[in-house]
């Protein structure tokens, strides 16, 4: 049975810095999973968000480089970390899903572990509650943890 962990994000001075912290945490989790030799799929809301996450990963220190690609780009087998935004999910089996989209993707059940986030913002909390409910309906075990 897949497990989903929701990170409860701390207060931020403004929405932009909250979003940056959210994306940076997602990228650090992807880096940790890569180091542990887990395949990662970062599911984004749209193309713009996918490009933002891609750019953050490129800015990591050379000693902390995370081999990644946008879905449909890169090597034939894909990099250890794949970033996408379509409804089909990754091109191959991966262990960890990091969801940055507003909805829980239906393909989430194909992963061992799911990471999601609860922003400290009223509207985004409502969206996170909806994703929590969607995961539960998919039969996914749920936990929360402070970021």
RATAVEN-V811826 format. One record per helix or strand of 2 or more residues. SS is the DSSP state (H for helix, E for strand). FROM is the first residue (numbers start at 1). TO is the last residue. If there is no record, write none. Layout:
BEGIN
ss->{SS,SS}
from->{FROM,FROM}
to->{TO,TO}
END
This chain:
BEGIN
ss->{E,H,E,H,H,E,E,E,H,E,H,E}
from->{3,15,40,47,62,68,81,96,106,113,122,141}
to->{8,35,43,58,64,70,84,99,110,118,137,146}
END
